[in-house]
Amino acid sequence: MADVHSKVTRSYNMSRIRSKDTKPEMLVRRFLHKNGFRYRLHVKDLPGKPDIVLPKYKTVIFIHGCFWHGHEGCKYYVVPKTRTEWWLHKIGTNITHDINAESLLKVAGWNIIKIWECELKPVKVSESLSNLIIDLHSKI
C-alpha cells in the first residue's frame, strides 16, 4: 500500500515531530512548577534520559506519546497501514528501550512515574495531574 502523502509532505510532517518540549511535556512542567516542584530536564546521565527529574524526591517522570511508545488499548495508538513491519519494529524498539531504562532506574533507587499522552487530553488532564501530585507527595 502506498503512502497517502508525497515524500515531501511526509518529510515535512515527520520533521515537525519533537522529542523534547512537546505539548504534553510542557503542560506537566508548567503544572509542577506552579505547584512548587523544581526539576531538571532530560538528564543525560540517567537511563532513558527522563523528561522530568525531581532529584529531591528521587523521582523521574516519563511523558510518553501513545503512538511512539505503543500504548496498548489506546485509541491514539494505531499501527500505520503503510510500512507496517517497519513501524512495528520501530515502536517495539522504543518499548524495549523504555523497559530497559525503567529497570536500570529502579535498580539505582529511582521512583518512576509514567504519564501517557492520552492522560493529558482535556477529558482526563485534571484527574491525571491531581494523581501526579498525590504520587509525588507519597514519595516524600
Residue pairs with C-beta under 8 A, 6 or more apart in sequence:
1 81
1 82
2 82
3 10
3 82
3 83
4 82
5 13
20 41
20 42
20 51
22 63
22 65
24 63
24 65
24 115
24 117
24 120
25 51
25 52
25 63
27 120
27 125
28 51
28 52
28 61
28 63
28 115
28 120
28 129
28 132
29 39
29 41
29 52
31 129
31 132
32 39
32 52
32 54
32 132
33 39
35 133
37 54
37 136
38 54
38 56
39 52
39 53
39 54
39 55
40 52
40 53
40 55
41 51
41 52
41 53
42 49
42 50
42 51
43 49
43 50
43 53
46 53
46 60
46 105
46 110
47 100
47 101
47 104
47 105
47 108
48 60
48 62
48 97
48 98
48 100
48 101
48 102
48 104
48 105
50 60
50 61
50 62
50 101
50 105
51 61
51 62
51 63
52 60
52 61
52 63
53 59
53 60
53 61
54 60
54 61
54 136
57 111
57 136
57 139
57 140
58 109
58 110
58 111
58 139
59 110
59 111
59 112
59 113
59 136
59 139
60 105
60 110
60 111
60 112
60 113
61 113
61 114
61 115
61 132
62 98
62 112
62 113
62 114
62 115
63 115
63 117
63 120
64 71
64 98
64 114
64 115
64 116
64 117
65 117
66 74
66 76
66 77
66 116
66 117
66 118
67 76
67 77
67 78
67 91
68 91
68 94
69 91
69 94
69 95
69 98
69 116
70 77
70 91
70 92
70 94
70 95
71 77
71 116
71 117
71 118
74 116
74 118
75 118
76 117
76 118
79 87
79 88
79 91
80 87
102 112
105 112
106 112
111 139
113 132
113 135
113 136
115 128
115 132
118 124
119 125
119 128
120 128
